[in-house]
Amino acid sequence: MKKQIKKKDSLYIWHPFTQSRKSYDPLVINSARNERIFDIDGNEYVDLISSWWVNIHGHCKKEIINEINSQLKRFEQVMFTDFTHKPAVDLAEKLVSILPENLKKVFYSDNGSTAVEIAMKVAIQYWYNKGRKKKKFLSMKGNYHGDTFGAMSVGFTSGFYDPFKDFLFDSKFISFPSIWEGKNDIEKDEDYTLSQIDRVLSENKDEIAAVILEPLIQGAGGMNICRKEFFDKMVGKFKKSGILVIFDEVMTGFGRTGKMFASDHLVEKPDIICLAKSITGGYLPLAATVFSEKIHSEFLGENIGKAFLHGHSYSANPLACAAALASIEIFNKEKTLKKIKKISLIHQQCLKDVSKKLNVSKIRHLGTIAAFDLMNFDKGYGSDEGNSLKKKFLKEGLLIRPLGQTIYLMPPYCISEDCLYESYEKIIKILS
Ligand SMILES: *Cc1c(COP(=O)(O)O)cnc(C)c1O
């Protein structure tokens, strides 16, 4: 059976982010439960990256499965133009009630990249509808916003996009002042970024439609963290200048950073927020881009010309909306934010051990995310060194994917304390 699956895989499948030529040997997964994934040979792995940052309450969570099932018995999918349904409106009401107060209108799609594209297209059309032409976006170096063309254009400094460079539109980038354990001249880096912002705004303000930000932590760019005080100062400058502010909370949403949204740590709120990944608890694809009334009202008019003419076949899929409602309900029922706090404390404690026992640098953590950098390590994504390290972790029963030289942990919130402590022990053993 395993042999057959692998053979068909190599015959028919083209995997994402993968060089197939290199003796590619994917694990064949058979089942998963809570924080663990089981392969077809019965080996188990602790899912320390939440199945690429989507799975927050654990695998096969009965409350989510039940809600998907009961929606499935009513209907599975209808179009979302001319039609509406209870799961979509209940979820939108719920999201609006837990998001920053100014965010009022929910536009559904099905992945993080489309959530970002929608934010960017709406930003452009917002100014267009007001009779203004604004053609540029501002972003931060190292940001990642997805793999579609618009998202690549505001993320290309992350280095994945060389073949497409000439096809991306011209965006402006400011630097991201990263903080870590023991970094004591952070103000210098922050002031540098703030002065870059002043310059960009004074030279290009009338051209810039919006700024897109990963609030407090850059994900795929390497789990880089910045200070809340700085972030508020920065967003404050953008708000004062009148350009639209987009928060990409595709990774940070739903508890990751210690609060329900990274926005909840901040005084300054965005005009637009992008949500995806863990919105359904990691069960079905769904995304939401949520807008302030100020933006939405510019799309109201007597004719179709002002409307946002954009949509996807599976917009607001009812099964996905039902899963999302169930996932958010679990936060109340299980006091998930308390569990998150506990995980954060364990990270803090175990990272002290990491710092003592390993030769690593830039130790950092925010909420349920912990990271540090290996010294003298081949930095490239998909490097041989990275791959062999990934295999060593798997052999010890840990699912960890280094981002270049960065090792990070982003466990599902259901992980037991013992399991997290044990995982740290194993990591220290493997790396030392
Ligand atoms: C993963 C990610 C995206 C892209 O989401 P997909 O669902 O993979 O398209 C966008 N922004 C951030 C911050 C992400 O982490």
The ligand as an ORCA input file, in Angstrom:
! r2SCAN-3c Opt
* xyz 0 1
  C       0.502     31.892      4.574
  C       0.373     33.350      4.473
  C      -0.259     33.949      3.369
  C      -0.751     33.154      2.190
  O      -1.777     32.282      2.547
  P      -2.132     31.031      1.591
  O      -3.384     30.478      2.184
  O      -0.965     30.093      1.697
  O      -2.314     31.574      0.218
  C      -0.418     35.325      3.366
  N       0.036     36.078      4.384
  C       0.652     35.532      5.466
  C       1.099     36.425      6.573
  C       0.846     34.161      5.538
  O       1.478     33.630      6.598
*
